[in-house]
């Protein structure tokens, strides 16, 4: 059985344009300068609307509900581990 992906890449092609509201007209746009190139390496992608010419960036990933639970679980696990390690270090430091 193949594991389900936790983080999904969004397909903005089927979303509404934030400016004109037309569905299916967003297309990827190339970065225009160094700052846009750097931000594109993260979670942002640049899009252009073919209908009205709007150009802007949109978040290109989405989290599933299972991934939020997983992230919270790992944060709790890290916090619990830090508390235990601190307790052990304090016990050994007192001797």
SEPA-964402 format. One line per 4 residues: their letters; for each residue y, x, z of N, C-alpha, C, O. Coordinates in Angstrom, 3 decimals. Last residue first. Example, Ala and Ser with C-alpha at 12.3 -4.5 7.8 and 13.67 -1.06 7.14 Angstrom:
SA) -2.250/12.850/7.080/-1.060/13.670/7.140/0.030/12.900/7.870/1.138/13.409/8.039; -5.690/13.190/7.800/-4.500/12.300/7.800/-3.300/13.200/7.800/-3.319/14.236/8.465
END
This chain:
XXXX) 15.804/24.751/40.929/14.811/25.630/41.566/15.233/27.050/41.586/14.502/27.904/42.089; 17.712/23.498/39.428/17.853/23.440/40.883/16.880/24.372/41.578/17.116/24.750/42.726; 16.848/23.704/36.817/18.040/24.461/37.198/18.206/24.498/38.713/18.791/25.447/39.236; 14.760/21.902/36.642/14.457/23.312/36.570/15.645/24.172/37.002/15.445/25.276/37.510
XXXX) 16.233/19.488/36.861/15.166/19.800/37.844/14.846/21.285/37.847/14.675/21.880/38.911; 17.877/19.629/34.600/18.488/19.611/35.929/17.449/19.956/37.001/17.774/20.656/37.960; 15.940/19.463/32.570/16.767/20.676/32.688/17.408/20.754/34.078/17.474/21.833/34.668; 14.976/16.864/33.007/14.078/18.006/33.149/14.875/19.301/33.328/14.514/20.141/34.152
XXXX) 17.316/15.345/32.430/16.671/15.258/33.737/15.781/16.463/33.988/15.821/17.036/35.077; 17.704/16.019/29.735/18.731/16.354/30.728/18.148/16.342/32.142/18.449/17.219/32.951; 15.392/14.898/28.641/15.617/16.349/28.556/16.653/16.787/29.582/16.488/17.822/30.227; 15.871/12.158/29.173/14.701/12.837/29.745/14.891/14.354/29.736/14.580/15.021/30.723
XXXX) 18.190/11.719/27.654/18.212/11.490/29.095/17.052/12.221/29.772/17.232/12.833/30.825; 17.252/12.299/25.072/18.341/13.097/25.641/18.395/12.938/27.159/18.622/13.914/27.875; 15.353/10.263/24.749/14.932/11.657/24.747/16.000/12.547/25.380/15.674/13.454/26.146; 17.042/8.014/24.746/16.026/8.159/25.788/15.552/9.608/25.880/15.369/10.126/26.982
XXXX) 18.508/8.568/22.397/19.189/8.460/23.683/18.198/8.652/24.830/18.487/9.375/25.783; 16.481/8.478/20.446/17.242/9.716/20.653/17.945/9.706/22.009/17.974/10.726/22.697; 15.674/5.779/20.735/14.715/6.856/20.973/15.422/8.193/21.220/15.016/8.956/22.097; 18.003/4.457/19.944/17.497/4.288/21.304/16.540/5.417/21.671/16.590/5.947/22.781
XXXX) 18.025/5.313/17.264/19.142/5.650/18.154/18.731/5.524/19.615/19.068/6.380/20.433; 15.639/4.150/16.350/15.754/5.603/16.403/16.935/6.054/17.264/16.845/7.086/17.930; 16.336/1.405/16.606/15.196/1.956/17.331/15.308/3.467/17.463/15.100/4.016/18.545; 18.484/1.223/14.809/18.711/0.984/16.236/17.572/1.544/17.082/17.812/2.096/18.156
XXXX) 17.059/1.749/12.422/18.147/2.634/12.841/18.428/2.461/14.330/18.593/3.450/15.043; 15.323/-0.472/12.386/14.780/0.887/12.442/15.838/1.870/12.926/15.547/2.734/13.752; 17.113/-2.572/12.129/16.249/-2.500/13.305/15.697/-1.083/13.472/15.621/-0.569/14.588; 18.126/-1.905/9.636/19.040/-1.939/10.776/18.238/-1.856/12.073/18.631/-1.156/13.006
XXXX) 15.871/-2.215/8.058/16.432/-0.880/8.213/17.410/-0.834/9.384/17.507/0.192/10.058; 15.404/-4.937/8.088/14.411/-4.068/8.718/14.990/-2.675/8.940/14.634/-2.015/9.916; 17.540/-5.818/6.556/17.529/-6.122/7.984/16.519/-5.252/8.722/16.756/-4.869/9.868; 18.705/-3.175/4.386/17.910/-4.367/4.628/17.872/-4.610/6.125/18.147/-3.693/6.899
XXXX) 21.807/-2.070/3.151/20.757/-1.939/4.150/20.005/-3.259/4.255/20.608/-4.331/4.216; 22.841/-0.772/0.016/22.808/-1.866/0.978/21.641/-1.641/1.921/20.612/-1.088/1.532; 25.130/1.199/-1.916/23.864/0.998/-1.221/23.967/-0.212/-0.315/25.063/-0.620/0.071; 27.634/1.562/-3.028/26.505/1.446/-3.942/25.154/1.304/-3.249/24.124/1.289/-3.923
XXXX) 30.795/0.157/-2.699/29.666/0.771/-1.998/28.413/0.508/-2.818/28.159/-0.617/-3.247; 33.140/0.802/-5.297/32.341/-0.143/-4.541/31.228/0.623/-3.849/30.766/1.640/-4.366; 36.371/1.378/-6.669/35.102/1.853/-6.146/34.455/0.764/-5.308/35.124/-0.071/-4.699; 37.841/0.326/-9.842/37.837/0.638/-8.427/36.471/1.080/-7.971/35.528/1.154/-8.759
XXXX) 39.685/-1.393/-12.209/38.883/-0.201/-11.937/38.988/0.114/-10.461/40.081/0.163/-9.898; 40.083/-4.085/-14.488/40.121/-3.598/-13.112/39.230/-2.380/-12.984/38.150/-2.327/-13.572; 39.925/-5.223/-17.001/40.317/-3.827/-16.921/40.417/-3.274/-15.512/40.794/-2.116/-15.335; 38.967/-7.772/-17.454/40.379/-7.652/-17.077/40.849/-6.199/-16.957/42.048/-5.957/-16.825
XXXX) 36.340/-7.313/-18.655/37.150/-8.489/-18.947/38.633/-8.244/-18.676/39.469/-8.474/-19.549; 35.060/-5.118/-17.735/35.308/-5.189/-19.182/36.200/-6.364/-19.563/36.749/-6.403/-20.664; 35.916/-3.311/-14.914/35.633/-4.644/-15.439/35.980/-4.669/-16.928/37.080/-4.279/-17.319; 34.364/-0.421/-13.634/35.446/-0.991/-14.425/34.991/-2.348/-14.947/33.846/-2.519/-15.364
XXXX) 33.622/1.598/-10.750/33.302/0.566/-11.729/34.563/0.119/-12.447/35.675/0.261/-11.940; 32.168/4.267/-8.927/33.349/3.685/-9.563/32.925/2.732/-10.672/31.999/3.012/-11.432; 30.510/4.354/-5.770/30.458/4.466/-7.226/31.700/3.782/-7.784/32.220/2.838/-7.190; 29.753/5.878/-2.642/30.679/5.135/-3.488/30.380/5.386/-4.959/30.036/6.503/-5.347
XXXX) 28.346/7.461/-0.939/27.828/6.122/-1.167/28.707/5.284/-2.095/28.430/4.104/-2.309; 28.720/10.629/-2.320/28.345/9.852/-1.140/27.785/8.502/-1.524/26.862/8.406/-2.334; 29.553/11.553/-4.728/28.353/12.158/-4.171/27.855/11.388/-2.955/26.681/11.489/-2.599; 31.957/10.301/-5.120/30.815/9.766/-5.847/29.504/10.356/-5.337/28.451/9.738/-5.490
XXXX) 33.750/11.893/-3.797/33.368/10.625/-3.160/32.164/9.997/-3.854/31.425/9.234/-3.231; 33.945/13.989/-5.667/33.409/14.249/-4.339/32.948/12.946/-3.686/31.874/12.901/-3.086; 35.115/12.697/-7.860/33.815/13.360/-8.011/33.157/13.586/-6.658/31.949/13.398/-6.514; 37.526/11.896/-6.755/36.567/10.875/-7.153/35.178/11.469/-7.353/34.176/10.821/-7.052
XXXX) 38.661/14.447/-6.418/38.439/13.585/-5.261/37.428/12.487/-5.580/36.564/12.184/-4.757; 38.883/15.357/-9.080/37.992/16.032/-8.145/37.669/15.154/-6.939/36.525/15.121/-6.487; 39.009/12.477/-11.317/39.528/13.711/-10.725/38.529/14.262/-9.713/37.455/13.693/-9.518; 37.602/10.318/-12.404/38.755/10.849/-13.142/39.292/12.162/-12.589/39.966/12.897/-13.311
XXXX) 34.198/9.345/-12.946/35.248/9.825/-12.035/36.359/10.527/-12.816/36.087/11.247/-13.777; 33.454/6.592/-15.158/33.389/8.015/-14.820/34.494/8.391/-13.840/35.591/7.835/-13.888; 32.062/3.513/-14.206/33.202/4.243/-14.725/33.085/5.698/-14.290/32.659/5.986/-13.172; 29.720/0.901/-14.927/30.040/2.171/-14.288/31.209/2.845/-14.994/31.342/2.765/-16.215
XXXX) 30.961/-2.472/-15.118/30.207/-1.356/-15.677/30.624/-0.084/-14.955/31.736/0.009/-14.435; 31.083/-5.965/-14.789/31.305/-4.657/-14.165/30.385/-3.619/-14.795/29.191/-3.856/-14.982; 30.463/-8.454/-15.800/31.340/-7.610/-16.609/31.613/-6.247/-15.990/32.309/-5.436/-16.600; 29.092/-10.405/-14.325/28.389/-9.662/-15.364/29.252/-8.758/-16.211/28.804/-8.323/-17.271
XXXX) 31.536/-12.921/-13.737/30.237/-12.334/-13.392/29.684/-11.571/-14.587/29.790/-12.027/-15.726; 34.949/-12.821/-12.860/33.954/-13.024/-13.909/32.672/-12.278/-13.529/32.722/-11.142/-13.058; 37.048/-12.346/-11.105/35.972/-13.230/-10.684/34.903/-13.506/-11.729/34.032/-14.346/-11.505; 39.203/-10.615/-11.328/39.222/-11.834/-12.138/38.090/-12.803/-11.806/38.160/-13.971/-12.186
XXXX) 38.779/-8.728/-9.126/40.099/-9.103/-9.618/40.076/-10.463/-10.335/40.843/-11.360/-9.986; 36.131/-8.191/-8.546/37.020/-8.561/-7.446/38.388/-9.054/-7.903/39.084/-9.729/-7.145; 33.635/-9.640/-10.564/34.761/-8.708/-10.546/35.686/-9.128/-9.401/36.002/-10.312/-9.286; 30.406/-10.301/-9.175/31.713/-10.761/-9.653/32.705/-9.617/-9.627/32.628/-8.733/-8.773
XXXX) 27.377/-8.549/-10.257/28.316/-9.094/-9.279/29.607/-9.556/-9.949/29.870/-9.254/-11.113; 25.676/-7.228/-11.937/25.517/-8.678/-11.840/26.440/-9.320/-10.822/26.311/-10.512/-10.542; 26.301/-4.578/-11.620/26.486/-5.160/-12.947/26.439/-6.684/-12.882/27.088/-7.359/-13.682; 25.653/-3.440/-9.255/26.909/-4.186/-9.324/27.141/-4.859/-10.667/28.087/-5.630/-10.821
XXXX) 22.953/-3.102/-7.551/23.265/-3.154/-8.970/24.487/-4.047/-9.135/24.368/-5.272/-9.153; 22.462/-0.855/-4.799/22.931/-2.124/-5.350/23.141/-1.997/-6.851/23.466/-0.923/-7.357; 19.653/0.676/-3.546/20.842/0.854/-4.361/21.209/-0.489/-4.960/20.374/-1.172/-5.551; 18.546/0.336/-0.173/18.459/-0.046/-1.571/19.764/0.283/-2.290/20.845/0.181/-1.710
XXXX) 16.673/1.683/2.376/18.005/1.612/1.795/17.854/1.337/0.305/17.115/2.035/-0.389; 13.933/1.404/2.676/14.830/0.932/3.730/16.235/0.739/3.172/16.900/-0.255/3.466; 11.237/0.320/0.587/12.417/1.161/0.808/13.330/0.539/1.854/13.488/-0.680/1.918; 7.904/-0.100/1.822/9.136/-0.705/1.312/10.318/0.223/1.545/10.400/0.855/2.598
XXX) 5.054/1.841/0.788/6.046/1.441/1.794/7.296/0.875/1.134/7.698/1.299/0.050; 2.187/0.578/-0.872/3.416/1.356/-1.007/4.446/0.899/0.035/4.693/-0.300/0.162; -1.180/0.842/0.000/0.000/0.000/0.000/1.245/0.889/0.000/1.341/1.836/0.780
END
